[in-house]
Amino acid sequence: MRVLRVVVIIGVVLGALFTGVDRWAVGYAENKLADRIQARQGLAGSSEVEIHGFPFLTQALSHDLDRVDLKLRGVEVMADGRKTRLSQLDASFRGVKIDGDYAGGTAKSAKGSGLITYADLTKASQTGATLSYGGAPGKVKVSVGVDVLGKTLTRSVVSTVTLVDAEGGKGGKIVRVHADEVPGEGIPGLERLVRKQTDFDRSLDAGLPAGLQLTALTSDEAGVHLELGGSDVVLAGS
């Protein structure tokens, strides 16, 4: 009986040690992977990685992870030479094959969501336009000031924000903001002047992890919500 008790105690101690080592290892891997993602993407802001599944060590030894979740906050992505800030981006990667140094990997599939606030959309417009909620899903309000015959006229239009295919056969999607209607008010060239500031396209795919693409979007009071997905997604790497 005493021997059995000793064996049980030893088993509990070894189990606790294994669990402690496993949790330390997964924490180390999560931090290293988060740093590598941020460095690889050239991201500002913060990144957080969570590796699911227990024990982690057996997954690490096989270089296969069932699921890795990524949270990015206040990140700036560069696309077409333009900077666009995403308030948040959350993605879940499935079937991740880890690199030999455990600093990166490629996922069989990934899904995620992101948010661009109206303040950040205003900066991304690069035309002096101010963007806000347009009162319905997929709509934004765009306000601009245009110079006509020496006078500045302030105009606001309701625009539709959509995903369209990138031009030039590049693949991927671009975010397009296009005014539904611009009253000309009988002033020659007014609609053209207004649209020059209200209508714009922005590519984000180039700033996302390779293989992760925009699949849908909508808008509400918080901003423009993005849906993302992809296969063979590069989570990080050297």
C-alpha positions in Angstrom: 0.0 0.0 0.0 2.8 2.3 0.9 4.6 1.5 -2.4 1.4 2.3 -4.3 1.1 5.6 -2.5 4.7 6.5 -3.5 4.1 5.5 -7.1 0.9 7.7 -7.2 2.8 10.7 -5.7 5.6 10.3 -8.2 3.1 10.1 -11.0 1.4 13.3 -9.8 4.7 15.1 -9.5 5.9 14.0 -12.9 2.5 14.9 -14.4 2.7 18.3 -12.9 6.2 18.8 -14.2 5.3 17.7 -17.6 2.3 20.0 -17.6 4.4 22.9 -16.4 7.1 22.3 -19.1 4.4 21.9 -21.8 2.8 25.2 -20.8 6.1 26.9 -20.7 7.0 25.5 -24.2 3.7 26.6 -25.7 4.0 30.1 -24.2 7.5 30.4 -25.7 6.4 29.2 -29.1 3.4 31.6 -29.0 5.6 34.6 -28.3 8.2 33.6 -30.9 5.6 33.1 -33.5 3.9 36.4 -32.7 7.2 38.2 -33.0 8.0 36.5 -36.3 4.6 37.4 -37.8 5.0 41.0 -36.8 8.5 41.2 -38.3 7.6 39.3 -41.4 4.6 41.5 -42.2 6.4 44.7 -41.2 3.5 45.4 -38.9 3.0 48.2 -36.4 0.6 47.6 -33.5 0.4 44.4 -31.4 0.2 40.7 -32.2 -1.0 37.8 -30.0 -0.8 34.1 -30.9 -2.7 31.2 -29.1 -1.8 27.6 -29.9 -4.6 25.2 -29.1 -4.3 21.5 -28.1 -2.7 19.6 -25.3 -0.1 18.4 -25.0 1.8 21.0 -27.1 5.1 19.1 -27.0 3.8 16.1 -29.0 2.4 18.5 -31.6 5.7 20.4 -31.8 7.7 17.1 -32.2 5.5 16.2 -35.2 5.7 19.8 -36.5 1.9 19.7 -36.9 -0.5 22.0 -35.0 -4.2 21.5 -35.1 -5.2 25.2 -34.6 -3.4 28.5 -34.2 -5.4 31.7 -33.4 -3.9 35.1 -34.3 -5.0 38.5 -32.9 -3.7 41.7 -34.4 -4.6 45.1 -32.9 -3.9 48.5 -34.3 -1.9 47.1 -37.3 -0.9 49.0 -40.3 -0.6 47.2 -43.7 1.0 48.6 -46.8 -0.6 47.9 -50.1 0.0 49.8 -53.4 2.4 52.1 -51.6 -0.5 53.2 -49.3 -0.8 52.7 -45.6 -4.1 51.4 -44.1 -4.7 50.8 -40.4 -6.8 47.9 -39.2 -8.2 48.4 -35.7 -8.3 44.6 -35.3 -7.8 41.4 -37.3 -8.6 38.0 -35.9 -7.8 34.8 -37.8 -7.9 31.1 -37.0 -5.4 28.8 -38.8 -6.1 25.1 -39.2 -3.7 22.3 -40.0 -0.5 24.3 -39.5 2.8 22.7 -40.6 5.5 24.2 -38.5 9.0 25.1 -39.9 12.0 23.4 -38.5 12.9 26.3 -36.2 9.3 26.6 -34.9 9.3 30.2 -35.9 6.7 30.0 -38.7 4.5 27.7 -40.7 1.9 27.2 -43.4 -1.8 26.5 -42.7 -4.0 24.3 -44.8 -6.9 26.7 -44.3 -7.7 30.0 -42.4 -10.7 32.1 -41.7 -10.8 35.5 -40.0 -12.4 38.9 -39.6 -11.1 42.5 -39.4 -12.4 46.0 -38.7 -11.4 49.3 -40.2 -12.9 52.2 -38.3 -14.2 55.3 -40.1 -11.4 57.4 -38.6 -8.9 55.0 -40.3 -10.9 54.9 -43.5 -10.8 58.7 -43.5 -7.0 58.6 -43.4 -6.9 55.9 -46.1 -8.9 58.0 -48.5 -6.0 60.4 -48.9 -8.4 62.9 -50.6 -9.5 65.0 -47.6 -12.8 63.1 -47.4 -14.4 62.3 -44.0 -16.2 59.0 -43.8 -18.9 57.8 -41.4 -21.7 55.3 -41.2 -24.1 55.5 -44.1 -27.2 54.3 -42.2 -27.4 50.8 -43.7 -25.2 47.8 -44.1 -22.7 48.3 -46.9 -23.2 52.0 -46.9 -20.9 54.8 -45.8 -21.3 58.6 -45.7 -18.6 60.6 -47.4 -18.2 64.3 -46.8 -15.9 66.5 -48.8 -15.1 70.1 -49.6 -14.7 71.1 -53.2 -13.5 74.4 -54.7 -15.8 75.8 -57.3 -15.2 79.3 -58.8 -13.2 80.3 -55.8 -15.7 79.1 -53.3 -15.5 75.9 -51.1 -18.7 73.9 -51.3 -19.2 71.1 -48.7 -21.0 68.1 -50.0 -22.0 64.7 -48.4 -22.9 61.6 -50.4 -24.0 58.1 -49.5 -21.6 55.6 -50.9 -21.5 51.8 -51.3 -18.5 50.0 -50.1 -17.9 46.7 -51.9 -15.2 44.1 -52.8 -14.3 44.0 -56.4 -11.7 42.0 -58.3 -8.3 43.7 -58.6 -7.5 45.0 -62.1 -4.7 43.9 -64.3 -5.1 40.2 -63.7 -3.3 40.5 -60.3 -5.9 38.4 -58.5 -7.3 39.2 -55.1 -9.8 41.8 -54.1 -9.9 45.5 -53.5 -12.1 47.7 -51.3 -14.1 50.1 -53.4 -16.0 53.2 -52.1 -18.3 54.6 -54.8 -20.9 57.3 -54.4 -24.4 56.2 -55.2 -25.4 59.6 -56.5 -23.8 63.0 -56.7 -26.3 65.9 -57.4 -24.8 68.2 -60.0 -27.0 71.1 -59.0 -26.5 72.5 -62.5 -22.9 73.4 -61.8 -20.7 72.1 -64.7 -18.1 69.7 -63.6 -19.3 69.5 -59.9 -20.0 65.8 -60.0 -16.5 65.1 -61.4 -14.9 67.2 -58.7 -16.9 65.6 -55.9 -16.3 62.0 -57.1 -12.5 62.8 -57.4 -12.5 63.0 -53.6 -15.3 60.6 -52.6 -14.6 57.6 -54.8 -11.5 55.5 -54.2 -10.1 51.9 -54.2 -7.8 50.4 -51.6 -6.0 47.0 -51.8 -5.4 45.2 -48.6 -4.5 41.7 -49.8 -0.9 42.6 -50.3 -0.6 43.5 -46.6 -2.1 40.3 -45.2 -0.4 37.0 -44.6 0.2 35.3 -47.9 -2.8 33.2 -49.0 -5.2 35.1 -46.7 -7.7 37.1 -48.8 -10.7 39.3 -48.4 -13.9 37.4 -49.1 -16.7 39.7 -48.0 -17.4 43.0 -46.1 -20.2 45.1 -44.7 -20.5 48.2 -42.6 -22.2 49.3 -39.4 -21.8 52.1 -36.8 -18.3 50.7 -35.7 -16.8 50.8 -39.2 -16.3 48.4 -42.1 -16.1 44.8 -41.2 -14.0 42.4 -43.3 -14.3 38.7 -43.7 -11.2 36.8 -44.7 -10.3 33.3 -45.8 -7.8 31.2 -47.7 -5.8 28.0 -48.1 -2.1 27.3 -47.9 -1.8 30.5 -45.8 1.7 31.5 -44.7 1.4 32.1 -41.0 5.0 33.3 -40.6 8.5 32.4 -41.7 12.0 33.6 -42.0 
